[in-house]
């Protein structure tokens, strides 16, 4: 320890920067750091830095203690392992046909896979905020490459050593993946345990040091175009969560910013870092607002003790740089950051989260101030509030996840039992009254052509409605922009909102205006999605009625659940559009758990993912235009308005949002077409299966099938929850 550590960790300078600072060559500085530093050189360094000789010569890098939350994930892990084992053991005891497994077991396994997943913490911020340094401190180990120039160039997933796949060699604790493989872009961490998939994407492997080569902008193989990496570390904090390190914002690479935004949108917890010395610059507000928009809502007033925004941490990093960590100055910095962020948020910004959590807008506004923290590895007392709050959250989330998983599984079982019982009655009927089912098939066949023609007309009605709604959204959004994004309207808003002729206030106004624009798009998509949900429900109801007529003619009960089949199909595509939050209402009515169907929260995240890049790119573009303006004079309000209108027009911000609207409804259309096609195929498969069962001459085979279904009833009743 000594001069090198003092230069790296105290001054935060590269060797080249320090040499320039001292007026020496890099070779001279290198000799000093190797032990050839005489008293004259030390005195010169002391004079330039203000540090005493003992500090310079004997400096030791602070080694913060690893964050050690209580391992509360054990219960959720036990639930997962118990259920996986139960499903495996019990289904082996009785023969399940492929259709039976698909109808009753696959969805249960999807619940487990979707819910019982460790929360993900993403470390976000500009490229100079010390993200990797913070991660190393949280881990209590030097695993992530750090530097004082932009470092991390890819998304790095950090997981506990116990989760390392068995196919990874013992001496390889890190794998690096390409940024493209065939038609796909970006490696999917959800397929970590798929050996064939991971080997196809892998471009390098080794210990954590491999990240220095492939995952940093200074690495020798950075040009190899790595896209992601996973590294396994034995650290206490990773027992309760995964950590994701992403490229820093503001590296002049728009692709990095978009990659970071998209990766962050999958996070359960966000740690947003901004340097204390220069806390919350204009770009920070732009990035942060997009991060908050996609932030999951874990708090629920009726079900848990989390306060609003408990999973958001806005951190003034490198806090020691502010007057040696003066707590009073830092408090002022945090207060100012909060005030400025609040002033950039449009009216009704919190409405979506309020509807999901049960908390009020006032609750969220008050909570936001409490989400600002200080951090530095140099002064432990400045980290205490941040570490304590993070530990509390990480200890609480596993219990919430476990409870949500149990509720979802109970909901799934409750939703599938009626269909299971109806199918049992069908097979009992086939065994006892085969002729009635022969007549049923004849009735189905005789009306199928007519039913299909009618079904095609109903499909066309839904698709036409989606086209009509898309055009209405585009027209209404264009009219909104015409009313709001013009010189006179902006002048009036500046006056009404009492904006002063100050650069900071003008920037806040501009950011707030963009939030208004984005919020209008969200409102249009949300409100019209409800209308799409209504016509979609009419389609499903009509489908159900059309197939039930043949059953009613034979006084038989229908055991084909069209609502479940359609909604299950939607969930498997990963395409939502307007068939998200709107459809979630009637999906809940058929007891479709949120793990199988994204529901309202999933759609909010989907909309954030769609609009986030537009808000980010547009926000930075307008900020850049205003940033070159030092001061307006004379009729400054008109000058500001002209600048803003010009920035919106030159960067095509309205067109970008309009394109997003078109994409949203194109995805809606695609989702409906795919789900409707899947529903048709499911019905065909059902009828073929019914025909096979009716034509079955082997009574024993029918009885075996019936016994399997009755065993499924017992399987559901005895599931260990």
Secondary structure, DSSP 8 states (H G I E B T S, - for coil): --HHHIIIIIS---HHHHHHHHT--HHHHHHHHTT---HHHHHHHHHHH---HHHHHH-------------THHHHHHHHHHHHHHHHHHHHHS---HHHIIIIIHHHHHHHHHHS--EEEEEEEBTTS-HHHHHHHHHTS--S---SS--B-SEEEEEEGGG--TTS-TT--EEEEESEETTEES--GGGTT-HHHHHHHEEEEESTTHHHHHSBTTSTTGGG-EEEEEEEE--GGGGTEEEEE---B-SS-HHHHHHHHHHHTT-SEEEEEEESTT-S-HHHHHHHHHHHHT------TTT----TTTTEEEEEESGGGTTTT-HHHHHHHHHHHHHHHHHHS-TTTTHHHHHHH---HHHHHHHHHTTEEE--SS-GGGTHHHHHHHHHHHHHHHHHHHHHHHHHHHHHHHHHHHHHHHHHHHHHHHHH-HHHHHHHHHHHHHHHHHHHHHHHHHHHHHHHHHHHHHHHHHHHHHHHHHHHSSHHHHHHHHHHTT--S-HHHHHHHHHHHHHHHHHHHHHHHHHHHHHHHHHHHHHHHHHHHHHHHHHHHTT------HHHHHHHHHHHHT--TTSSHHHHHHHHHTT--TTTS-HHHHHHHHHHHHHHHHHHHHHHHHHHHHHT-----SSHHHHHHHHHHHHHHHTTHHHHHHHHHHHHHHHHHHHHHHHHHHHHHHHHHHHHHHHHHHH---HHHHHHHHHHHHHHHHHHHT---
